[in-house]
């Protein structure tokens, strides 16, 4: 998966999980748990639609409110406190039947709707809605639909991430029994290997790295232990001769440097050169590739343990100056001839 696809899947999964966790935010009150919103000069009490039309009397520290306060059609009771710090809200006689709460939910100190009864100062009566006989009680449908849809999407996102991770883990160098198994793995993953049917495990590993890994190395990253096949001048690792003592570092999906221990074994170096020349001539019959015998002779005289580091200063300047091409940072770039 590319970075964009992984990002989309991750965001989708996070969104679905957030929908599952926040489902209750979409549920409206059913009258059993009134919602109270208090502002400096106003009190909003959401009781439920079955309380529509019920009248209340408001008594503040400034006196009794002159007119009864009626619950509107949406079940919301809005009161202007006028800056009062204490208030008492009492239910008075009304032409609308007052819903009685279920018996098991009524505390012993529950205030009954009475014209002369009042609650202590600073407290608001919280009436509870009774489900009429014959009407089944249950969870609102809309939140349930949102919950199950979000849960299904969340599970789907996690499953997609699981299979994407399994696909990435299918390319395991240590599980390749031979070069043929490596080439078969490259075919399954859709990676193109330049060497074709003559590709070795090292060639396949390098091709998979370029196809699936290199473009994802956005943060500064060091990649080490390159295979011998694409490191002809690097010394082999004593613990694993199939790999070399070499590393490269990447920033923003670009190579910024290369470092390795110099190969000072003339026999090993000549074998690699001969193999490279043979493969080059097989690909291009007319080429004149030859082994660098002078370099081999120099190694036979002796080369002490040597290592080198090549840093791409021009690419570093591109990064610091946010330049799109390397021609913008080279002092004397190669110019195209005039036609």
BABAKOL-900501 format. One line per 5 residues: number of its first residue (from 1); their letters; for each residue x, y, z of N, C-alpha, C. Coordinates in Angstrom, 2 decimals. Example, Ala and Ser with C-alpha at 12.3 -4.5 7.8 and 13.67 -1.06 7.14 Angstrom:
2
1	AS	13.19,-5.69,7.80,12.30,-4.50,7.80,13.20,-3.30,7.80  12.85,-2.25,7.08,13.67,-1.06,7.14,12.90,0.03,7.87
//
This chain:
339
1	XXXXX	0.84,-1.19,0.00,0.00,0.00,0.00,0.88,1.24,0.00  0.46,2.25,-0.71,1.18,3.51,-0.71,0.90,4.29,0.56  1.66,5.37,0.75,1.46,6.19,1.95,0.06,6.78,1.96  -0.42,7.23,0.77,-1.74,7.83,0.72,-2.82,6.82,1.09  -2.71,5.59,0.59,-3.72,4.58,0.91,-3.69,4.23,2.39
6	XXXXX	-2.51,4.06,2.95,-2.43,3.74,4.38,-3.00,4.88,5.21  -2.75,6.13,4.79,-3.29,7.26,5.53,-4.80,7.29,5.46  -5.36,7.01,4.27,-6.82,7.00,4.15,-7.45,5.91,5.00  -6.84,4.72,4.98,-7.39,3.62,5.78,-7.31,3.94,7.26  -6.19,4.54,7.69,-6.05,4.90,9.11,-7.06,5.94,9.52
11	XXXXX	-7.24,6.98,8.69,-8.22,8.02,9.02,-9.63,7.46,9.04  -9.96,6.56,8.10,-11.29,5.96,8.08,-11.53,5.13,9.34  -10.51,4.38,9.75,-10.66,3.57,10.97,-10.85,4.46,12.19  -10.04,5.53,12.29,-10.19,6.43,13.43,-11.56,7.10,13.45  -12.05,7.48,12.25,-13.36,8.11,12.17,-14.47,7.15,12.60
16	XXXXX	-14.38,5.91,12.16,-15.41,4.93,12.52,-15.41,4.63,14.01  -14.21,4.49,14.59,-14.14,4.26,16.02,-14.67,5.45,16.80  -14.40,6.67,16.31,-14.94,7.86,16.98,-16.46,7.89,16.90  -17.02,7.45,15.77,-18.48,7.39,15.65,-19.06,6.41,16.65  -18.38,5.28,16.84,-18.87,4.28,17.80,-18.85,4.83,19.22
21	XXXXX	-17.79,5.57,19.56,-17.66,6.09,20.92,-18.57,7.27,21.19  -18.91,8.02,20.15,-19.69,9.25,20.33,-21.15,9.08,19.92  -21.63,7.86,19.83,-23.01,7.64,19.38,-24.00,8.29,20.33  -23.71,8.23,21.61,-24.66,8.76,22.60,-24.87,10.26,22.43  -23.94,10.92,21.76,-24.11,12.37,21.58,-25.27,12.69,20.65
26	XXXXX	-25.69,11.73,19.81,-26.78,11.96,18.89,-28.15,11.62,19.49  -28.14,10.98,20.65,-29.41,10.56,21.26,-30.08,11.73,21.94  -31.36,11.91,21.69,-32.13,12.97,22.35,-32.66,12.45,23.67  -33.05,13.36,24.53,-33.59,12.95,25.83,-34.95,12.31,25.65  -35.22,11.29,26.47,-36.53,10.66,26.44,-37.36,11.06,27.65
31	XXXXX	-36.92,12.03,28.42,-37.68,12.50,29.56,-37.23,11.91,30.87  -36.47,10.83,30.84,-36.03,10.22,32.09,-34.79,10.89,32.66  -34.02,11.54,31.84,-32.83,12.26,32.29,-32.84,13.65,31.67  -33.49,14.61,32.28,-33.58,15.96,31.71,-32.19,16.57,31.53  -32.06,17.31,30.45,-30.82,18.03,30.19,-30.98,19.48,30.62
36	XXXXX	-30.03,19.97,31.40,-30.11,21.32,31.95,-28.93,22.12,31.40  -29.25,23.26,30.85,-28.23,24.19,30.37,-28.48,25.54,31.02  -27.52,26.01,31.80,-27.69,27.26,32.53,-26.69,28.28,32.05  -27.18,29.47,31.73,-26.38,30.62,31.36,-26.55,31.68,32.44  -25.77,32.76,32.39,-25.88,33.77,33.45,-27.29,34.29,33.67
41	XXXXX	-28.06,34.50,32.63,-29.39,35.08,32.78,-30.50,34.15,32.30  -30.19,32.91,31.99,-31.20,32.04,31.42,-30.96,30.60,31.84  -32.05,29.88,32.04,-32.00,28.47,32.39,-32.84,27.70,31.38  -32.27,26.68,30.75,-32.95,25.85,29.76,-33.02,24.44,30.30  -34.26,23.93,30.44,-34.50,22.60,30.98,-35.22,21.78,29.93
46	XXXXX	-34.55,20.72,29.40,-35.15,19.88,28.38,-35.78,18.66,29.05  -37.12,18.63,29.05,-37.86,17.60,29.77,-38.33,16.47,28.89  -38.60,16.72,27.63,-39.18,15.71,26.76,-40.53,16.18,26.21  -40.90,15.63,25.07,-42.11,16.11,24.40,-43.39,15.80,25.17  -43.37,14.79,26.01,-44.59,14.46,26.76,-44.92,15.48,27.85
51	XXXXX	-43.95,16.37,28.14,-44.20,17.45,29.12,-44.70,18.72,28.44  -44.93,18.68,27.14,-45.37,19.88,26.42,-46.70,20.39,27.01  -46.73,21.66,27.33,-47.94,22.28,27.85,-48.02,22.34,29.36  -47.18,21.64,30.10,-47.20,21.67,31.56,-46.66,23.02,32.04  -47.32,23.60,33.07,-46.98,24.93,33.57,-46.16,24.82,34.85
56	XXXXX	-45.21,25.75,34.98,-44.37,25.82,36.17,-44.38,27.25,36.70  -44.16,27.35,38.01,-44.04,28.66,38.65,-42.59,28.87,39.04  -42.04,30.03,38.69,-40.64,30.36,38.96,-40.58,31.41,40.08  -39.86,31.09,41.13,-39.67,32.01,42.26,-38.16,32.23,42.42  -37.74,33.47,42.28,-36.33,33.83,42.43,-36.16,34.71,43.64
61	XXXXX	-34.91,35.12,43.91,-34.68,36.00,45.05,-35.26,37.39,44.82  -35.69,37.67,43.58,-36.34,38.96,43.29,-37.86,38.87,43.43  -38.38,37.66,43.61,-39.82,37.51,43.76,-40.36,36.43,42.84  -41.70,36.34,42.76,-42.37,35.34,41.94,-42.54,35.87,40.53  -42.22,35.01,39.57,-42.40,35.42,38.19,-43.89,35.64,37.92
66	XXXXX	-44.30,36.74,37.28,-45.73,37.10,37.20,-46.58,36.10,36.43  -46.03,35.40,35.48,-46.85,34.50,34.65,-46.27,33.09,34.71  -47.13,32.08,34.57,-46.61,30.71,34.56,-45.70,30.48,33.35  -44.76,29.61,33.53,-43.84,29.24,32.45,-44.29,27.90,31.91  -44.53,27.86,30.59,-45.11,26.68,29.95,-44.03,25.97,29.13
71	XXXXX	-44.01,24.64,29.22,-43.10,23.84,28.41,-43.57,23.88,26.97  -42.66,24.18,26.03,-43.07,24.32,24.63,-43.28,22.95,23.99  -43.61,22.95,22.71,-43.97,21.71,22.02,-42.80,20.74,21.90  -41.57,21.26,21.92,-40.40,20.38,21.83,-39.97,19.82,23.17  -40.70,20.17,24.24,-40.35,19.66,25.56,-39.27,20.44,26.25
76	XXXXX	-39.04,21.70,25.84,-37.99,22.53,26.43,-38.64,23.63,27.26  -38.13,23.82,28.48,-38.59,24.86,29.38,-37.50,25.91,29.49  -37.80,27.13,29.03,-36.82,28.21,29.02,-37.25,29.28,30.01  -36.34,29.67,30.90,-36.65,30.66,31.95,-35.60,31.75,31.96  -36.06,32.98,32.04,-35.17,34.13,32.19,-35.01,34.42,33.67
81	XXXXX	-33.82,34.25,34.21,-33.58,34.42,35.65,-33.33,35.87,36.02  -32.99,36.70,35.05,-32.76,38.11,35.35,-31.59,38.34,36.28  -30.60,37.52,36.24,-29.43,37.71,37.08,-29.56,37.15,38.46  -30.64,36.46,38.78,-30.83,35.90,40.12,-29.89,34.73,40.32  -29.42,34.57,41.55,-28.51,33.49,41.88,-29.22,32.30,42.48
86	XXXXX	-30.42,32.49,43.05,-31.19,31.39,43.61,-32.58,31.42,43.01  -33.15,30.23,42.87,-34.49,30.15,42.28,-35.13,28.85,42.73  -36.47,28.85,42.65,-37.26,27.67,42.97,-38.26,27.47,41.85  -38.33,26.25,41.32,-39.22,25.92,40.22,-40.24,24.90,40.72  -41.55,25.26,40.59,-42.61,24.39,41.09,-43.63,24.17,39.99
91	XXXXX	-44.14,22.96,39.94,-45.18,22.63,38.97,-46.54,23.04,39.55  -47.34,23.73,38.76,-48.64,24.21,39.21,-49.73,23.51,38.43  -51.01,23.84,38.75,-52.13,23.20,38.07,-52.05,23.45,36.57  -52.35,22.42,35.84,-52.26,22.53,34.38,-53.35,21.69,33.76  -53.79,22.11,32.60,-54.82,21.36,31.87,-54.23,20.15,31.18
96	XXXXX	-52.90,20.06,31.13,-52.22,18.95,30.49,-51.84,17.92,31.54  -52.17,16.64,31.34,-51.78,15.63,32.33,-50.27,15.57,32.47  -49.84,15.52,33.74,-48.41,15.48,34.02,-47.94,14.04,34.01  -46.95,13.69,33.21,-46.45,12.31,33.20,-45.88,11.93,34.54  -46.29,10.75,35.02,-45.78,10.23,36.29,-44.58,9.34,36.00
101	XXXXX	-43.51,9.47,36.76,-42.34,8.60,36.56,-42.64,7.19,37.02  -41.91,6.19,36.53,-42.07,4.82,36.99,-41.82,4.71,38.48  -42.53,3.78,39.13,-42.45,3.68,40.59,-41.05,3.32,41.04  -40.36,2.44,40.27,-39.04,2.02,40.73,-37.99,3.10,40.57  -38.28,4.16,39.84,-37.30,5.22,39.64,-37.58,6.43,40.51
106	XXXXX	-38.64,6.37,41.34,-39.03,7.53,42.13,-38.36,7.44,43.48  -37.45,8.35,43.83,-36.86,8.35,45.16,-37.93,8.69,46.20  -37.59,8.38,47.47,-38.53,8.65,48.55,-38.80,10.13,48.71  -37.84,10.94,48.32,-37.99,12.38,48.50,-38.48,13.06,47.23  -38.99,12.25,46.24,-39.44,12.84,44.98,-40.62,13.77,45.22
111	XXXXX	-40.55,14.95,44.64,-41.62,15.93,44.82,-42.78,15.62,43.90  -43.99,15.53,44.44,-45.18,15.29,43.65,-45.67,16.59,43.05  -46.23,16.52,41.84,-46.75,17.75,41.22,-47.91,18.30,42.02  -47.67,19.39,42.71,-48.69,20.00,43.55,-48.55,21.50,43.46  -49.63,22.20,43.53,-49.60,23.65,43.39,-48.92,24.32,44.56
116	XXXXX	-48.91,23.70,45.72,-48.31,24.34,46.89,-46.92,23.81,47.20  -46.48,22.79,46.49,-45.17,22.21,46.77,-44.08,22.95,46.02  -42.97,23.15,46.71,-41.83,23.83,46.12,-40.56,23.11,46.54  -39.59,23.18,45.66,-38.31,22.57,45.98,-37.45,23.58,46.72  -36.40,23.08,47.42,-35.50,24.01,48.11,-34.86,24.98,47.13
121	XXXXX	-34.47,26.12,47.65,-33.88,27.16,46.81,-32.60,26.66,46.16  -32.47,27.00,44.84,-31.26,26.64,44.12,-31.32,25.27,43.47  -32.42,24.53,43.64,-32.54,23.22,43.03,-33.70,23.22,42.05  -33.58,22.37,41.02,-34.61,22.29,39.99,-35.17,20.90,39.99  -36.49,20.80,39.96,-37.12,19.51,39.89,-36.76,18.84,38.57
126	XXXXX	-36.43,17.54,38.62,-36.07,16.79,37.44,-37.10,15.70,37.22  -38.22,16.04,36.56,-39.27,15.04,36.35,-38.79,13.96,35.40  -39.36,12.76,35.58,-39.02,11.63,34.75,-40.27,11.18,34.01  -40.05,10.75,32.78,-41.15,10.43,31.89,-41.51,8.96,31.98  -42.78,8.67,32.06,-43.25,7.31,32.13,-43.69,6.84,30.75
131	XXXXX	-43.28,5.63,30.41,-43.66,5.08,29.11,-45.10,4.60,29.21  -46.00,5.11,28.38,-47.40,4.69,28.45,-47.54,3.20,28.22  -48.63,2.64,28.80,-48.89,1.22,28.66,-49.13,0.88,27.20  -48.60,-0.22,26.78,-48.78,-0.66,25.40,-47.74,-0.13,24.46  -46.89,0.83,24.87,-45.84,1.38,24.00,-44.50,0.82,24.44
136	XXXXX	-43.83,0.04,23.61,-42.58,-0.58,24.04,-41.48,0.45,24.24  -40.68,0.23,25.26,-39.55,1.13,25.55,-38.29,0.53,24.96  -37.42,1.36,24.50,-36.18,0.87,23.89,-35.25,2.01,23.54  -34.12,1.63,22.96,-33.12,2.62,22.56,-33.57,3.28,21.27  -33.38,4.60,21.10,-33.74,5.26,19.85,-33.07,4.59,18.65
141	XXXXX	-33.78,4.56,17.53,-33.30,3.83,16.35,-32.08,4.50,15.72  -32.12,5.83,15.59,-31.04,6.53,14.89,-29.68,6.28,15.53  -29.53,6.42,16.87,-28.21,6.13,17.45,-27.78,4.69,17.25  -28.74,3.74,17.27,-28.38,2.35,17.06,-27.85,2.13,15.64  -28.51,2.77,14.66,-28.04,2.63,13.27,-26.64,3.21,13.12
146	XXXXX	-26.42,4.40,13.70,-25.10,5.02,13.63,-24.06,4.14,14.30  -24.43,3.54,15.43,-23.48,2.70,16.17,-23.05,1.49,15.34  -24.04,0.76,14.78,-23.70,-0.46,14.06,-22.99,-0.15,12.74  -23.38,0.94,12.06,-22.67,1.31,10.84,-21.22,1.68,11.16  -21.03,2.47,12.21,-19.67,2.82,12.61,-18.87,1.61,13.04
151	XXXXX	-19.51,0.69,13.76,-18.81,-0.52,14.19,-18.40,-1.37,12.99  -19.31,-1.51,12.01,-18.98,-2.29,10.82,-17.83,-1.65,10.03  -17.87,-0.33,9.89,-16.79,0.36,9.16,-15.47,0.24,9.91  -15.53,0.35,11.24,-14.31,0.21,12.02,-13.70,-1.17,11.88  -14.54,-2.21,11.96,-14.04,-3.58,11.80,-13.48,-3.78,10.38
156	XXXXX	-14.19,-3.21,9.38,-13.68,-3.32,8.01,-12.33,-2.66,7.84  -12.14,-1.49,8.46,-10.84,-0.82,8.37,-9.74,-1.63,9.02  -10.03,-2.22,10.18,-9.02,-3.03,10.86,-8.68,-4.28,10.05  -9.69,-4.88,9.44,-9.42,-6.05,8.60,-8.55,-5.68,7.39  -8.83,-4.50,6.79,-8.02,-4.05,5.66,-6.57,-3.82,6.07
161	XXXXX	-6.37,-3.22,7.25,-5.01,-3.02,7.74,-4.31,-4.35,8.00  -5.08,-5.33,8.51,-4.49,-6.64,8.80,-3.99,-7.31,7.52  -4.84,-7.31,6.47,-4.42,-7.96,5.23,-3.30,-7.18,4.54  -3.33,-5.84,4.67,-2.22,-5.06,4.10,-0.91,-5.38,4.80  -0.99,-5.56,6.11,0.23,-5.92,6.85,0.70,-7.31,6.47
166	XXXXX	-0.23,-8.25,6.29,0.16,-9.60,5.88,0.80,-9.60,4.50  0.29,-8.73,3.61,0.87,-8.67,2.28,2.31,-8.16,2.34  2.55,-7.17,3.19,3.91,-6.67,3.31,4.82,-7.74,3.92  4.29,-8.55,4.83,5.11,-9.54,5.49,5.34,-10.78,4.63  4.69,-10.88,3.47,4.89,-12.03,2.61,6.30,-12.06,2.02
171	XXXXX	6.94,-10.90,1.89,8.29,-10.84,1.33,9.29,-10.93,2.48  9.67,-12.14,2.86,10.62,-12.37,3.95,11.85,-13.05,3.36  12.97,-12.38,3.41,14.20,-12.90,2.81,14.59,-14.23,3.43  14.45,-14.35,4.73,14.88,-15.56,5.41,14.03,-16.78,5.06  12.82,-16.56,4.54,11.95,-17.68,4.18,12.14,-18.14,2.74
176	XXXXX	12.94,-17.42,1.97,13.19,-17.84,0.58,14.19,-18.99,0.59  13.77,-20.14,0.11,14.66,-21.30,0.12,15.78,-21.16,-0.90  15.49,-20.56,-2.05,16.49,-20.40,-3.10,16.11,-19.20,-3.97  16.87,-19.01,-5.05,16.61,-17.88,-5.94,15.26,-18.01,-6.64  14.85,-19.23,-6.96,13.55,-19.42,-7.62,12.40,-19.00,-6.72
181	XXXXX	12.50,-19.29,-5.44,11.45,-18.88,-4.49,11.39,-17.35,-4.38  12.56,-16.72,-4.43,12.58,-15.26,-4.38,11.93,-14.65,-5.62  12.24,-15.22,-6.81,11.63,-14.70,-8.03,10.12,-14.91,-8.04  9.67,-16.04,-7.51,8.22,-16.30,-7.44,7.54,-15.31,-6.51  8.18,-14.95,-5.39,7.63,-13.95,-4.48,7.53,-12.60,-5.16
186	XXXXX	8.52,-12.23,-5.94,8.48,-10.95,-6.65,7.33,-10.92,-7.65  7.06,-12.04,-8.32,5.95,-12.08,-9.26,4.61,-11.92,-8.55  4.45,-12.57,-7.39,3.20,-12.44,-6.65,2.95,-11.01,-6.20  4.01,-10.32,-5.82,3.87,-8.94,-5.35,3.85,-7.93,-6.50  4.07,-8.39,-7.72,4.01,-7.48,-8.86,5.23,-6.60,-9.00
191	XXXXX	6.36,-7.01,-8.45,7.60,-6.22,-8.55,8.39,-6.68,-9.76  8.91,-5.72,-10.51,9.70,-6.02,-11.71,11.17,-6.10,-11.35  11.78,-7.23,-11.63,13.21,-7.44,-11.37,13.95,-7.37,-12.70  14.93,-6.51,-12.78,15.63,-6.25,-14.05,16.35,-7.49,-14.56  16.88,-8.30,-13.66,17.67,-9.46,-14.09,16.80,-10.61,-14.61
196	XXXXX	15.49,-10.54,-14.43,14.59,-11.55,-14.96,14.78,-12.90,-14.29  14.87,-13.97,-15.12,14.99,-15.33,-14.60,16.38,-15.62,-14.03  17.33,-14.73,-14.25,18.67,-14.90,-13.68,18.84,-14.16,-12.35  17.77,-13.60,-11.85,17.84,-12.82,-10.62,18.09,-13.72,-9.42  18.91,-13.26,-8.52,19.19,-13.97,-7.28,18.36,-13.38,-6.15
201	XXXXX	18.52,-13.95,-4.97,17.79,-13.44,-3.81,18.16,-11.98,-3.54  19.43,-11.65,-3.72,19.85,-10.26,-3.51,19.22,-9.31,-4.51  19.14,-9.72,-5.77,18.50,-8.88,-6.79,17.03,-8.65,-6.45  16.34,-9.71,-6.03,14.91,-9.58,-5.69,14.73,-8.66,-4.49  15.60,-8.83,-3.50,15.50,-7.98,-2.31,15.68,-6.51,-2.66
206	XXXXX	16.63,-6.20,-3.53,16.85,-4.81,-3.94,15.66,-4.28,-4.73  15.07,-5.13,-5.60,13.91,-4.69,-6.38,12.70,-4.43,-5.49  12.48,-5.27,-4.50,11.35,-5.06,-3.59,11.56,-3.81,-2.75  12.80,-3.55,-2.37,13.08,-2.33,-1.60,12.75,-1.08,-2.42  13.17,-1.08,-3.68,12.89,0.08,-4.51,11.39,0.22,-4.82
211	XXXXX	10.68,-0.88,-4.90,9.27,-0.84,-5.29,8.35,-0.50,-4.13  8.65,-0.99,-2.92,7.69,-0.88,-1.83,8.19,-0.11,-0.61  9.48,0.16,-0.52,10.02,0.75,0.71,10.57,2.15,0.49  11.32,2.33,-0.55,12.08,3.58,-0.71,11.19,4.82,-0.71  10.02,4.77,-1.36,9.18,5.96,-1.43,8.47,6.25,-0.11
216	XXXXX	8.60,5.37,0.88,7.95,5.59,2.18,8.93,6.10,3.23  10.20,6.26,2.87,11.22,6.72,3.83,11.22,8.25,3.85  10.16,8.83,4.42,10.02,10.28,4.46,10.90,10.87,5.56  10.81,10.33,6.76,11.65,10.80,7.85,13.09,10.32,7.64  14.08,11.04,8.19,15.47,10.59,8.04,15.63,9.15,8.52
221	XXXXX	16.07,8.27,7.61,16.14,6.84,7.90,17.44,6.27,7.35  18.06,5.38,8.12,19.29,4.70,7.69,18.95,3.26,7.35  19.32,2.83,6.15,19.14,1.46,5.69,20.53,0.83,5.59  20.74,-0.32,6.24,22.06,-0.94,6.23,21.95,-2.41,5.84  23.12,-3.05,5.69,23.22,-4.45,5.29,22.62,-4.68,3.91
226	XXXXX	23.23,-4.07,2.91,22.79,-4.27,1.52,23.33,-5.59,0.98  22.61,-6.23,0.07,23.11,-7.49,-0.50,24.34,-7.25,-1.37  25.10,-8.33,-1.56,26.34,-8.23,-2.33,26.05,-7.88,-3.78  24.91,-8.32,-4.31,24.61,-8.13,-5.73,24.60,-6.67,-6.16  24.18,-5.75,-5.29,24.18,-4.33,-5.68,25.19,-3.53,-4.88
231	XXXXX	26.21,-4.20,-4.34,27.29,-3.52,-3.62,28.62,-4.13,-4.04  29.06,-3.90,-5.27,30.24,-4.61,-5.80,31.55,-4.20,-5.16  31.61,-3.06,-4.51,32.88,-2.59,-3.95,32.90,-2.64,-2.42  31.84,-3.17,-1.81,31.74,-3.19,-0.35,32.17,-4.54,0.20  32.74,-4.52,1.38,33.22,-5.74,2.03,32.05,-6.55,2.57
236	XXXXX	32.17,-7.86,2.49,31.13,-8.73,3.03,31.11,-8.69,4.57  29.93,-8.98,5.11,29.82,-9.09,6.56,30.37,-10.44,7.01  31.24,-10.47,7.98,31.76,-11.78,8.44,30.66,-12.70,8.97  29.62,-12.12,9.59,28.55,-12.95,10.15,27.57,-13.45,9.11  27.45,-12.77,7.96,26.52,-13.16,6.91,27.11,-12.70,5.57
241	XXXXX	27.86,-13.56,4.88,28.54,-13.15,3.64,27.61,-12.74,2.51  26.31,-13.01,2.61,25.39,-12.59,1.55,25.14,-11.09,1.58  25.52,-10.42,2.66,25.31,-8.98,2.81,26.64,-8.28,3.03  26.63,-6.96,2.90,27.85,-6.17,2.97,27.78,-5.16,4.11  28.94,-4.65,4.47,29.04,-3.60,5.49,28.80,-2.25,4.82
246	XXXXX	27.53,-1.96,4.60,27.16,-0.76,3.86,25.86,-0.19,4.41  25.74,1.13,4.36,24.47,1.76,4.74,24.24,2.99,3.86  22.98,3.33,3.71,22.56,4.55,3.03,21.51,5.24,3.90  21.44,6.55,3.81,20.41,7.26,4.56,19.53,8.05,3.60  18.24,8.06,3.94,17.21,8.64,3.07,16.46,9.72,3.83
251	XXXXX	16.08,10.76,3.09,15.24,11.84,3.61,14.25,12.20,2.51  12.98,12.28,2.87,11.94,12.62,1.89,11.98,11.69,0.68  12.19,10.41,0.95,12.18,9.37,-0.09,13.32,9.51,-1.09  14.38,10.21,-0.72,15.54,10.38,-1.61,16.80,9.97,-0.87  17.72,9.36,-1.61,19.00,8.97,-1.03,19.88,10.21,-0.86
256	XXXXX	20.39,10.39,0.35,21.23,11.55,0.64,22.68,11.17,0.92  22.97,9.91,1.06,24.35,9.52,1.33,24.53,8.01,1.22  25.80,7.61,1.01,26.15,6.21,0.86,27.49,5.98,1.56  27.58,4.90,2.34,28.81,4.61,3.08,29.01,3.11,3.15  30.27,2.66,3.07,30.55,1.22,3.19,32.03,1.02,3.47
261	XXXXX	32.33,-0.19,3.95,33.72,-0.60,4.14,34.27,-1.08,2.80  35.42,-0.55,2.41,35.99,-0.88,1.10,36.44,-2.35,1.07  36.12,-3.01,-0.03,36.56,-4.38,-0.21,38.05,-4.38,-0.57  38.89,-4.98,0.28,40.33,-5.03,0.03,40.82,-6.45,-0.23  39.89,-7.34,-0.57,40.25,-8.72,-0.93,40.28,-8.80,-2.46
266	XXXXX	41.47,-8.92,-3.08,41.54,-8.92,-4.55,40.86,-10.12,-5.18  40.86,-11.27,-4.52,40.22,-12.47,-5.10,38.71,-12.27,-5.17  38.12,-11.84,-4.06,36.68,-11.60,-4.03,36.30,-10.50,-5.01  37.13,-9.44,-5.08,36.82,-8.34,-5.98,36.86,-8.78,-7.44  37.84,-9.61,-7.82,37.92,-10.06,-9.20,36.73,-10.96,-9.55
271	XXXXX	36.31,-11.81,-8.63,35.15,-12.66,-8.89,33.90,-11.82,-9.14  33.73,-10.77,-8.40,32.57,-9.90,-8.61,32.65,-9.19,-9.96  33.85,-8.69,-10.32,34.00,-8.01,-11.61,33.72,-8.96,-12.76  34.25,-10.18,-12.68,34.03,-11.15,-13.76,32.53,-11.46,-13.89  31.86,-11.62,-12.78,30.42,-11.90,-12.83,29.65,-10.73,-13.43
276	XXXXX	30.03,-9.50,-13.05,29.36,-8.33,-13.61,29.56,-8.23,-15.11  30.79,-8.46,-15.57,31.07,-8.38,-17.01,30.29,-9.45,-17.76  30.23,-10.66,-17.21,29.51,-11.75,-17.88,28.02,-11.42,-18.00  27.42,-10.90,-16.94,26.00,-10.54,-16.98,25.75,-9.38,-17.93  26.68,-8.41,-17.97,26.51,-7.26,-18.87,26.58,-7.70,-20.32
281	XXXXX	27.50,-8.57,-20.66,27.63,-9.03,-22.04,26.44,-9.90,-22.44  25.87,-10.62,-21.47,24.69,-11.43,-21.79,23.49,-10.55,-22.09  23.36,-9.40,-21.41,22.27,-8.48,-21.67,22.50,-7.68,-22.94  23.75,-7.27,-23.18,24.09,-6.47,-24.35,25.24,-7.15,-25.09  24.95,-7.98,-26.03,26.02,-8.74,-26.72,27.07,-7.85,-27.36
286	XXXXX	26.76,-6.68,-27.77,27.72,-5.84,-28.47,28.55,-4.94,-27.58  28.37,-4.98,-26.27,29.11,-4.07,-25.38,30.54,-4.56,-25.19  31.42,-3.66,-24.79,32.84,-4.00,-24.59,33.23,-3.92,-23.13  32.36,-4.41,-22.24,32.66,-4.40,-20.81,33.84,-5.31,-20.52  34.76,-4.83,-19.67,35.96,-5.57,-19.32,36.24,-5.45,-17.82
291	XXXXX	37.01,-6.40,-17.33,37.43,-6.38,-15.93,38.55,-5.36,-15.77  38.47,-4.56,-14.71,39.50,-3.55,-14.44,40.69,-4.25,-13.78  41.60,-4.72,-14.62,42.76,-5.46,-14.10,43.70,-4.56,-13.30  43.81,-3.30,-13.66,44.69,-2.39,-12.92,44.20,-2.24,-11.47  42.89,-2.16,-11.30,42.35,-2.03,-9.94,42.62,-3.30,-9.14
296	XXXXX	42.47,-4.45,-9.78,42.75,-5.72,-9.11,44.22,-5.80,-8.71  45.11,-5.35,-9.60,46.54,-5.37,-9.30,46.86,-4.46,-8.11  46.21,-3.33,-8.03,46.44,-2.43,-6.90,46.01,-3.08,-5.59  44.89,-3.81,-5.62,44.46,-4.50,-4.41,45.43,-5.61,-4.02  46.06,-6.25,-5.02,47.01,-7.33,-4.73,48.26,-6.79,-4.03
301	XXXXX	48.61,-5.55,-4.32,49.73,-4.94,-3.60,49.36,-4.69,-2.13  48.09,-4.48,-1.88,47.65,-4.32,-0.50,46.88,-3.02,-0.28  45.73,-3.14,0.41,44.93,-1.98,0.78,44.52,-2.14,2.24  44.91,-1.22,3.09,44.54,-1.34,4.51,43.03,-1.21,4.67  42.50,-1.62,5.84,41.06,-1.46,6.09,40.63,-0.01,5.88
306	XXXXX	39.68,0.15,4.97,39.29,1.49,4.54,37.77,1.58,4.49  37.25,2.72,4.84,35.82,2.99,4.73,35.60,4.37,4.19  34.46,4.58,3.57,34.17,5.88,3.00,32.72,6.26,3.17  32.47,7.57,3.16,31.13,8.11,3.27,30.95,9.18,2.21  29.97,9.01,1.37,29.64,10.01,0.37,28.33,10.69,0.69
311	XXXXX	28.37,11.99,0.91,27.17,12.73,1.27,26.76,13.61,0.09  25.49,13.57,-0.28,25.00,14.39,-1.37,24.75,15.82,-0.92  25.78,16.66,-1.01,25.64,18.05,-0.57,24.61,18.78,-1.43  24.61,18.48,-2.74,23.66,19.15,-3.61,22.21,18.80,-3.23  21.97,17.52,-2.87,20.62,17.15,-2.45,20.26,17.75,-1.09
316	XXXXX	21.26,17.89,-0.22,20.99,18.55,1.05,20.61,20.00,0.85  21.28,20.67,-0.09,20.92,22.06,-0.40,19.53,22.11,-1.02  19.18,21.14,-1.84,17.82,21.07,-2.38,16.78,20.99,-1.26  17.09,20.17,-0.25,16.17,20.01,0.87,16.04,21.30,1.66  17.15,21.97,1.94,17.12,23.19,2.76,16.48,24.36,2.02
321	XXXXX	16.64,24.39,0.70,16.09,25.50,-0.08,14.76,25.16,-0.75  14.29,23.93,-0.55,13.02,23.48,-1.14,13.05,23.66,-2.66  14.14,23.22,-3.27,14.29,23.33,-4.73,13.75,22.07,-5.40  13.00,22.20,-6.48,12.40,21.02,-7.12,13.39,20.18,-7.92  14.44,20.79,-8.48,15.40,20.05,-9.29,16.81,20.35,-8.82
326	XXXXX	17.71,19.43,-9.13,19.10,19.60,-8.71,19.81,20.68,-9.53  19.31,21.00,-10.70,19.91,22.05,-11.52,19.81,23.41,-10.86  18.84,23.56,-9.95,18.66,24.85,-9.29,19.72,25.12,-8.22  20.47,24.10,-7.80,21.42,24.29,-6.71,22.87,24.05,-7.15  23.07,23.51,-8.36,24.43,23.30,-8.85,24.97,24.61,-9.41
331	XXXXX	26.21,24.94,-9.04,26.79,26.22,-9.47,26.97,26.27,-10.98  27.44,25.17,-11.58,27.68,25.17,-13.02,26.98,23.95,-13.63  25.70,24.01,-13.78,24.96,22.84,-14.34,25.28,22.66,-15.81  25.13,21.43,-16.26,25.36,21.12,-17.67,24.23,21.73,-18.49  24.60,22.52,-19.48,23.62,23.20,-20.30,23.37,22.42,-21.58
336	XXXX	22.16,22.50,-22.06,21.83,21.86,-23.33,22.38,22.71,-24.48  22.86,22.04,-25.51,23.39,22.84,-26.67,22.27,23.55,-27.39  22.62,24.74,-27.93,21.64,25.49,-28.69,21.39,24.84,-30.05  20.16,24.83,-30.47,19.83,24.27,-31.78,19.76,25.38,-32.83
//
